[in-house]
Structures are given as structure tokens and as C-alpha cells.
């Protein structure tokens, strides 16, 4: 049982890191895109 809980926690942490990385990447891209778009 503990193995399943630890594995589920590991998968959850990995998924959370991927979601956070994707969100930060998208936020950075959106910030650069909109700053360049408004400068023109």
C-alpha cells in the first residue's frame, strides 16, 4: 500500500512540476509577445 501511495505522490509531483513549467513558459512567452506587439 505504501508503495502505491509513494508512487502516486511521485507522479503527482512530476505532473505538478510539468504544469508549473508549462505555465511559466507560456506566461513568459505571452509577456514577450505582448511587449513586442505593443512596441510596434
N, C-alpha and C positions, 0 to 999 in steps of 0.2 A: 504493500500500500504506500509506504513512504517513497518508494522509487517512482511510482506514478505521480505522486504529489510533487516531488522534486523535478521530474521531467516536465510536468505541466507548468511549473513555475519557470523553468528554464525557457520553455517555448514562449511563455507569456512575456518574459523579459526580452527575449530576442525580438518578438513581434513588436513590443513597445519601442525598442530601440530603432527598428526599421521604420515605424510610423513617425517617430520623432525626427529621425534623419530626413525622411521624405518631406515632412512638414517644414523643417528648417531649410532644406534645399529649395522647396517651392517658394517659401517666403523670401529667401534671398534672391531667387530668380525674378519674382514678381517685383521686388523693390528695385532691382537694377533695371528691369524692363520699363517700369513706370517712370523712374527717374530719367532714363534716356528719352522716353516718349514725351515727357513734359518739357524737356530741354529744347526739343526741336521746335 
